[in-house]
Amino acid sequence: MLPPASGTGQYFEKAAKSIRLIRQGCTNRPFYHISVTQRKRLNSQPVIEQLGSYDPMPNINNEKLVALNLERIKFWLGKGAQVSTPVAEILGLAGFFPIHPRSYMTAWRNRKTERENLAKQAEEAKTKENTD
């Protein structure tokens, strides 16, 4: 059975839809497609439409690349599609949605860890000066 995105296959108009990440790529090198699927969780769920992509691995400029088709995302949201939490975070960082609370928590944890690391480095440098 071919997926509906190829022009064939089954597509249920009134079934609940979800905008979610679908993992592609290989081991230790993930790549995600942002796609519309039916909300039921099946192993081989057909993709109705691909709305974008997300590469979580930083490139040489330390950037994580995201491509979004915002017109089609608006269309599917108007049709009542639900957005998964990771996609909501991406859309929040892109400025399409309000920033997701999990993004704030992640940033808070990262800042806290950075402050702790800087304090440890300063303490190690201070003890090293005292021993010399």
N, C-alpha and C positions, 0 to 999 in steps of 0.2 A: 504494500500500500504506500503510495506516494503522499508526502505532506501536502496540505492545501496550498502552501506558498508556491508550489510548482504548477498550480493551475488544476490539479486533480486531487482526489482524495476527499474525505468527508470534512465538512465545515458546518457546524451547528450555529446558526445565527443567534439564537437566544441563550445559548450556554454561557455561563459566567467566564469572563476572560481575565487574564492576569498578565501584567507586564513584569517580566523577571529576567534575571541573568541566566544564560545557558552556557555552561563551561565547555570550552573547546581547548585546543592546544595539547601539549604533552606533559609528561611528568616534570615537575619543578618549573614549568613554563606555561602558566595558565593564560588563557585568553577568553574573554566573555563576549557573547552576543546578547544584546538587549532585544528581547523578542516578546511578541504577544502569543500566548498559548491559552488553552482552556485551563480553568482553575483546578480541575481534578489533577491529582498527582499520579501520573503514570510514568513508567520507566521510559517508554518510547513515545513521548508526547509529541504530536505534530506541531510544528511552528506555523502559526497563521501568517505572521509578518515579522520581518526583522526591522527593528527601529533604530539600531545603532550598534556600537561596539565599545568595549572597554578593555584596555591593556593595563593590568595592575603592576606590571614590572617597569620600574623606572628606566628611561632611556639614558643616553650619555649626558643629557642636560638635566637629569633627575626629574623628568616629567612623566606622569602617568597619562597616557593618551585616551581621550574619550571622543567618540563621534556620535552625535544625536540627530535624529530627524524630528525636530520639535513639532512640525506641522502634523505629522502622523501620530505623535504622542498625544497632542491635543485632541485629535480625532478619536483615538481609542479611549481617552479619558472621558470624552463626551458620550461615548457609547457605554460607559459604566465599567470600564476595566479597572481592576484594583492594581496597585503598585506595590511590589515587594519592598521590604525595608532597605536592602542594598541599593536598589534602583532609586528609591526615594532619597537616599543619601547622595547619590551621584547627581540627581536632578536638583537637589538643594545646593550642592556646591557649584553647580552650573548656573544657578540663579533662576531656575525655572520654578522651583518650589521654595518655600521657606527652608532655612537650614534645619536639617534633621537633628533632634536632640542627641542622637548617638554620635554625630559629628562633633558636637560641643564636648561631649564626654571624652572622646578620643583625643581631642586637642588638649583638654585639661590634663589627662593622664600623661600625654607626651611632654607637656611643659613641666609637670611635677617630676618626671623621670629625669629630664634635662637639668633641672635645678639640683636634684640629688647628685647627679653625676658631676656637675660643676663643683658642688660643695666637697665631694670626695677628692676630686683632683686638687682643689685648693688645700685641703687638709694634708694630702700626701706631699704636695710641694712644700708646705710649711714644716712638716716633720723631716723632710729631706734637707731643708736649709739648716734646721737645728742640729742634725747629725753631722753636717759638714763643718 
